[in-house]
Amino acid sequence: MISRSNCLNAFRTASRYYSTSIIKPKYTSLPSGLTIATQSDPNAKSSAIGLYFGTGSKYENPYNNGVSSLIGNYFVNLNQNDAAKFGSILSFENSRESTGIISQSINPEQSLSQLASFFNSPDFDSSLVQSQAKLASKNAEIFESNYPKMVLEHLHSVAFQNSSLALPVNGTSDTLSTLQSSDLEKFFKKNYFASNAVVVGAGNIAHETLVELAEKHFSLKEGLPEQPKPASFLGSEVRMRDDTLPKAYIAIAAEGPAIDSPDYYTALVASSVFGSYLYSEPFYHNSGVKLASILTEYHVADSYDHFSLSYKDSGLWGFVTETANIGNIDDLIHFTLKEWNRLSISLTETEVERAKAHLSTKLFNQFNSPKNTASIIGKDIASGGRTATTAQIQHNIDAVSLSKIKNWAQDALYDKDIAISGTGQIEALLEYSRIRADMSMMRW
């Protein structure tokens, strides 16, 4: 068994290393509302320059779903050859509440100029939009065969019914194939403003330099985007049984905390109590996690991954799993939810310290390149209005205690409604009321 002292030592060692090796971010807000954020590292050999907006699939509707993703892909495909000429690599990422472009470059000014020249006044060529829409539609079809990710998309669709938070991040094949240049122009006009934009830099770029370049090149329109109606969680389920698939793919979640909730880090640590599991990796057989030990002994799951996903209005706390042992799906779900019960009843100090050490290492390891650092800062500010330094992350994780997790689990998990999503060979996935009953215990 891993001792509490060993967990604490590992956690503190990781915290000291990362808190001293990464410089504190700097911020500047221009009169237009444009935010500039940097995390400089003069020892880096290159820099990453990003432009993020506080928009994404949550700001779409069922008819233009995928338009924010298409705008980003349009820019990358239109400019990637020119970017390569001055040593830059373009990439794009889209989420429910943010969308952004990152340029990895040794020439920050040219990267910023390229971003500004398009987003200051975009021109969406009809023929190019049509070809990109067809390509995006094909990619959406391919994505549908990524079943673990698809059940998470289905989980959002059922948990946040009748809200735009239920929409797929990158759209569907049907909606993408119908998008035209006028759809992109209309969406851009409604959602891309200086007030919800963030110019972010990481690596070998000084904050003052990036501020000067942003003032020089950017002239984004001023104003405020229209905010979608708040999402609310609904306990419900969606099942897409397909016995031609080799496994069962299932996701279950209760409502999680919003981004600005005081329980944000508590929920993250709680999910790290169980973490991830992969039956084919011997490491997980002796990880010390009780749930992993149970699943290994009876091989009722091939893998699982616990998550805590937070958005402005709400969140999802749960897990996604896959198993070829389709005759024991009930055991898999039962054992997992009974372990969730323990969070509010019999969780131990050792489990909490191990979870905190695991979470800190996982989060700090994300800052392993200028590109990833810029991505984290850009998404955090665009979607939540702020980003945490590594010292703040360490402090917030360290502040999570056994009693905090128990209190949170009692309020947020114990005997609470859940959302269920399943596909594949899920005949043995029992009815909703039976699974819902496992969210509590018969105690005398």
C-alpha positions in Angstrom: 0.0 0.0 0.0 1.2 3.5 -0.8 1.7 5.5 2.4 0.4 9.0 3.0 3.9 10.3 3.5 5.1 9.0 0.2 2.1 10.6 -1.6 2.8 13.9 0.1 6.5 13.8 -0.8 5.8 13.0 -4.4 3.3 15.8 -4.6 5.5 18.4 -3.0 8.5 17.5 -5.2 6.4 17.9 -8.3 5.0 21.2 -7.0 8.4 22.6 -6.2 9.8 21.7 -9.6 6.9 23.1 -11.7 6.3 26.2 -9.6 9.9 27.3 -10.0 10.4 26.3 -13.6 7.5 28.2 -15.1 7.3 32.0 -15.0 4.1 33.7 -13.8 1.8 34.8 -16.7 1.4 38.5 -17.5 -1.8 40.2 -18.7 -2.8 43.4 -20.5 -6.2 44.6 -21.6 -6.3 47.1 -24.5 -9.0 49.8 -24.7 -10.8 47.8 -27.3 -11.3 45.0 -24.8 -8.7 42.7 -26.4 -6.7 40.7 -23.8 -3.0 39.9 -24.2 -1.6 37.1 -22.0 1.9 35.7 -22.0 3.9 33.1 -20.2 7.5 33.8 -21.3 10.4 31.5 -21.2 13.6 33.1 -22.5 15.3 29.7 -22.6 12.8 28.4 -25.2 14.0 28.0 -28.8 10.7 29.1 -30.3 7.4 30.7 -29.4 3.7 29.9 -29.8 1.4 32.7 -30.6 -2.3 32.1 -30.3 -5.6 33.9 -30.9 -8.6 32.6 -28.9 -12.2 33.6 -28.9 -14.9 32.9 -26.2 -17.1 31.1 -28.7 -17.5 27.5 -29.8 -20.2 24.9 -30.3 -22.2 26.3 -27.3 -22.8 29.4 -29.4 -24.2 27.5 -32.3 -27.6 26.1 -33.0 -28.8 22.7 -34.5 -28.8 24.2 -38.0 -25.3 25.7 -38.1 -23.6 23.2 -35.7 -20.0 22.9 -36.7 -19.6 26.4 -38.0 -17.0 27.6 -35.4 -14.9 24.5 -36.2 -15.2 25.1 -39.9 -14.0 28.8 -39.5 -10.9 27.6 -37.8 -10.2 24.9 -40.3 -10.8 27.3 -43.1 -8.2 29.7 -41.8 -5.6 26.9 -41.3 -6.1 25.5 -44.8 -6.0 28.9 -46.4 -2.8 30.0 -44.7 -0.7 27.0 -43.8 1.4 27.2 -47.0 2.2 30.9 -46.4 2.9 30.1 -42.7 5.4 27.4 -43.7 7.4 29.9 -45.7 8.3 31.9 -42.6 8.8 28.8 -40.4 5.4 28.6 -38.8 3.2 25.7 -38.1 -0.6 26.4 -37.7 -3.0 24.4 -35.7 -6.6 24.8 -34.6 -8.7 23.6 -31.7 -12.3 24.0 -30.9 -14.3 23.3 -27.8 -17.8 24.1 -26.4 -16.9 27.5 -25.0 -13.7 28.5 -26.8 -12.0 28.3 -30.2 -8.5 29.2 -31.2 -5.6 29.2 -33.6 -2.0 28.6 -32.6 1.1 29.5 -34.6 4.3 27.8 -33.6 7.0 30.1 -35.0 10.4 31.6 -34.7 9.0 34.9 -36.1 6.2 36.1 -33.8 5.4 39.3 -35.7 4.7 37.5 -39.0 2.6 35.0 -37.1 0.6 37.7 -35.5 0.3 39.7 -38.7 -1.1 36.6 -40.4 -3.7 36.0 -37.7 -4.7 39.7 -37.7 -5.0 40.1 -41.5 -7.7 37.4 -41.5 -9.6 37.9 -38.3 -9.7 41.7 -38.6 -11.8 41.4 -41.8 -12.3 37.8 -43.0 -13.2 36.9 -46.5 -14.9 33.5 -46.9 -14.5 32.3 -50.4 -17.6 30.2 -51.4 -15.8 27.5 -53.3 -13.2 27.0 -50.6 -15.8 27.0 -47.9 -17.7 24.3 -49.8 -14.7 22.1 -50.2 -13.7 22.5 -46.5 -17.3 21.7 -45.5 -17.2 18.5 -47.5 -13.9 17.5 -45.9 -15.2 18.4 -42.4 -18.3 16.3 -43.1 -16.2 13.3 -44.0 -14.1 13.8 -40.9 -17.2 13.9 -38.8 -18.2 10.5 -40.2 -14.8 9.1 -39.3 -15.2 10.5 -35.8 -18.4 8.6 -35.3 -16.3 5.4 -35.3 -14.4 6.7 -32.2 -16.9 5.2 -29.9 -15.4 6.2 -26.5 -15.5 9.9 -27.6 -18.9 9.5 -29.3 -20.5 8.3 -26.1 -19.2 11.4 -24.4 -20.8 13.5 -27.1 -24.0 11.6 -26.6 -23.7 12.1 -22.9 -23.7 15.9 -23.4 -26.6 15.7 -25.7 -28.8 13.9 -23.2 -27.5 15.6 -20.0 -28.0 19.1 -21.4 -31.1 18.6 -23.5 -32.7 21.7 -25.0 -29.6 23.8 -24.7 -26.7 24.5 -27.1 -24.3 22.8 -24.6 -25.7 19.5 -25.9 -24.4 20.1 -29.4 -21.4 18.2 -30.7 -18.1 20.1 -30.6 -17.2 19.8 -34.2 -20.7 19.4 -35.7 -22.3 16.4 -37.5 -21.9 15.1 -41.0 -25.4 16.3 -41.9 -25.0 19.9 -40.6 -21.4 20.4 -41.9 -22.3 19.4 -45.4 -25.0 22.1 -45.6 -22.9 25.0 -44.4 -22.2 27.9 -46.8 -20.0 31.0 -46.8 -23.0 33.1 -45.6 -23.3 30.9 -42.5 -19.7 31.5 -41.6 -20.0 35.2 -42.2 -23.2 35.5 -40.1 -21.7 33.5 -37.2 -18.4 35.5 -37.3 -20.3 38.7 -37.2 -22.3 37.7 -34.1 -19.5 36.0 -32.1 -16.0 37.3 -32.9 -15.2 40.5 -31.0 -12.2 42.2 -29.3 -14.0 41.8 -26.0 -14.0 38.0 -26.1 -10.6 37.6 -27.8 -7.3 36.7 -26.3 -3.9 37.0 -27.9 -1.7 34.6 -26.1 2.0 34.0 -26.3 4.3 31.3 -24.7 7.9 30.5 -25.0 10.6 32.9 -26.3 8.4 36.0 -26.5 8.4 39.0 -24.1 5.0 40.3 -22.9 5.8 43.9 -23.8 6.7 42.8 -27.4 3.5 40.9 -27.8 1.4 43.9 -26.5 3.1 46.2 -29.0 2.5 43.8 -31.9 -1.1 43.3 -30.9 -1.7 47.0 -30.8 0.0 47.4 -34.2 -1.8 44.6 -36.1 -5.2 44.0 -34.5 -8.3 46.0 -35.2 -11.0 43.6 -34.1 -14.5 45.0 -34.0 -15.8 46.2 -30.6 -19.0 44.9 -29.0 -20.3 42.0 -27.0 -21.4 38.6 -28.3 -24.9 37.3 -27.6 -24.8 34.8 -24.8 -26.7 31.5 -25.1 -29.2 30.6 -22.5 -27.8 28.8 -19.5 -27.7 25.0 -19.6 -29.3 22.8 -17.0 -28.6 19.2 -16.1 -31.3 16.6 -16.7 -31.0 13.0 -15.4 -31.8 10.9 -18.5 -30.3 8.4 -20.9 -29.6 7.6 -24.5 -28.9 4.1 -25.9 -27.7 3.2 -29.4 -27.4 -0.6 -29.3 -25.3 -2.0 -32.1 -24.3 -5.7 -31.8 -22.0 -5.4 -34.7 -19.5 -3.6 -32.6 -16.9 -5.6 -30.7 -17.5 -4.0 -27.3 -19.9 -2.0 -25.1 -19.1 1.7 -24.7 -20.8 3.4 -21.8 -20.6 6.8 -20.1 -22.3 7.8 -16.9 -22.2 11.2 -15.1 -23.8 13.3 -12.5 -23.9 17.1 -12.6 -20.5 18.5 -11.9 -19.4 22.0 -10.8 -19.1 25.0 -13.1 -15.8 26.6 -13.9 -16.1 29.3 -11.2 -17.4 27.0 -8.5 -15.5 26.7 -5.2 -15.8 22.9 -5.7 -13.9 22.9 -9.0 -10.7 21.5 -7.6 -12.5 19.3 -5.1 -14.3 17.5 -8.0 -11.0 17.2 -9.9 -9.3 15.5 -7.0 -12.4 13.2 -6.5 -12.2 12.1 -10.1 -8.4 11.4 -9.6 -9.3 9.1 -6.7 -10.2 6.6 -9.4 -8.3 8.1 -12.3 -7.8 6.0 -15.4 -7.6 2.2 -15.9 -6.3 0.0 -18.7 -6.5 -3.8 -18.2 -3.7 -4.5 -20.7 -1.2 -2.4 -18.7 0.2 -4.3 -15.6 0.8 -1.0 -13.9 -2.9 -0.5 -13.2 -3.2 -4.0 -11.6 -1.2 -2.8 -8.7 -2.0 0.9 -8.6 -3.6 0.8 -5.2 -6.9 2.0 -6.5 -9.6 -0.2 -5.1 -11.9 0.0 -8.1 -9.0 -0.9 -10.4 -8.3 -3.9 -8.2 -11.9 -5.1 -8.4 -12.1 -4.7 -12.2 -8.8 -6.5 -12.6 -9.7 -9.5 -10.5 -12.9 -10.2 -12.5 -11.9 -8.5 -15.8 -15.2 -6.8 -16.2 -13.7 -3.7 -18.0 -11.0 -3.2 -20.6 -10.6 0.5 -19.6 -12.2 3.4 -17.9 -11.4 7.1 -17.5 -13.0 9.3 -14.8 -13.5 12.9 -15.6 -14.7 16.2 -14.2 -15.7 18.6 -17.1 -16.7 22.1 -16.1 -18.4 24.8 -18.2 -19.7 28.3 -17.4 -23.2 27.1 -16.3 -22.7 23.5 -15.3 -20.5 20.4 -15.6 -20.3 16.7 -15.8 -18.6 14.4 -13.2 -18.4 10.7 -14.1 -16.6 8.1 -16.2 -16.4 6.6 -19.6 -15.7 2.9 -20.0 -15.4 0.1 -22.6 -15.6 -3.6 -22.1 -15.7 -6.8 -24.2 -17.1 -8.7 -21.2 -20.6 -7.8 -22.3 -22.2 -10.4 -19.9 -21.0 -8.6 -16.8 -21.9 -5.0 -17.6 -24.1 -4.8 -14.6 -21.2 -5.8 -12.4 -19.0 -3.1 -14.0 -21.5 -0.4 -13.4 -22.5 -1.6 -9.9 -18.9 -1.8 -8.6 -18.1 1.6 -10.0 -21.1 3.4 -8.6 -20.6 1.7 -5.2 -17.1 3.2 -5.2 -18.6 6.5 -5.9 -20.7 6.0 -2.8 -17.5 5.6 -0.8 -16.5 9.2 -1.6 -19.1 10.5 0.9 -18.8 7.6 3.4 -15.5 5.7 3.7 -12.9 7.5 1.7 -9.4 7.4 3.3 -6.8 10.1 3.8 -4.3 8.0 1.9 -6.6 7.8 -1.2 -7.0 11.6 -1.1 -3.2 12.3 -0.9 -2.6 9.8 -3.8 -5.3 11.5 -5.9 -3.8 14.9 -5.2 -0.3 13.8 -6.2 -1.7 12.2 -9.4 -3.7 15.3 -10.3 -0.9 17.7 -9.7 1.5 15.7 -11.9 -1.2 15.4 -14.6 -2.0 19.1 -14.7 1.6 20.3 -14.5 2.8 17.9 -17.2 0.5 19.7 -19.6 2.9 22.7 -19.6 5.5 20.7 -21.5 5.8 23.0 -24.6 5.1 26.6 -25.6 2.2 25.3 -27.8 0.5 23.5 -24.9 1.1 26.3 -22.5 -0.4 28.8 -25.0 -3.4 26.5 -25.5 -4.1 26.2 -21.8 -3.9 29.9 -21.2 -6.0 30.8 -24.2 -8.7 28.3 -23.5 -8.9 29.2 -19.8 -9.2 33.0 -20.4 -11.5 32.7 -23.4 -14.0 30.3 -21.7 -13.6 31.2 -18.0 -12.1 34.7 -18.0 -9.0 33.7 -16.0 -6.2 31.2 -15.9 -4.4 29.8 -12.8 -0.6 29.9 -12.3 1.1 26.7 -11.4 1.5 28.0 -7.9 -2.2 28.6 -7.6 -3.0 25.2 -9.0 -0.7 23.6 -6.4 -2.3 25.7 -3.7 -5.8 24.8 -4.7 -5.1 21.1 -4.9 -3.3 21.2 -1.6 -6.3 22.8 0.0 -8.6 19.9 -0.9 -9.1 17.8 2.2 -10.8 14.5 3.0 -13.7 16.3 4.6 -14.2 18.6 1.6 -14.5 15.6 -0.8 -16.9 13.9 1.5 -19.1 17.0 1.9 -19.0 17.6 -1.9 -19.8 14.0 -2.7 -22.7 13.9 -0.2 -24.2 17.1 -1.9 -23.3 16.4 -5.5 -23.2 12.6 -6.0 -25.0 10.7 -3.3 -28.5 9.7 -4.4 -28.4 12.2 -7.3 -29.7 11.9 -10.8 -27.4 10.7 -13.5 -27.1 10.9 -17.3 -26.3 7.6 -19.2 -25.0 7.1 -22.7 -24.3 3.7 -24.3 -23.5 2.2 -27.6 -22.3 -1.2 -28.9 -23.3 -4.5 -27.3 -25.3 -2.9 -24.4 -28.1 -5.4 -24.1 -26.9 -6.2 -20.5 -26.9 -2.5 -19.5 -29.8 -2.5 -17.1 -32.7 0.0 -17.1 -32.2 3.5 -15.8 -34.0 3.1 -12.5 -31.8 0.1 -11.6 -28.6 2.0 -12.3 -29.9 5.1 -10.6 -30.5 3.1 -7.4 -26.8 2.4 -7.1 -26.2 6.1 -6.5 -27.2 5.5 -2.9 -26.8 2.7 -0.3 -29.1 0.6 1.9 -27.8 1.7 5.4 -29.3 0.8 8.7 
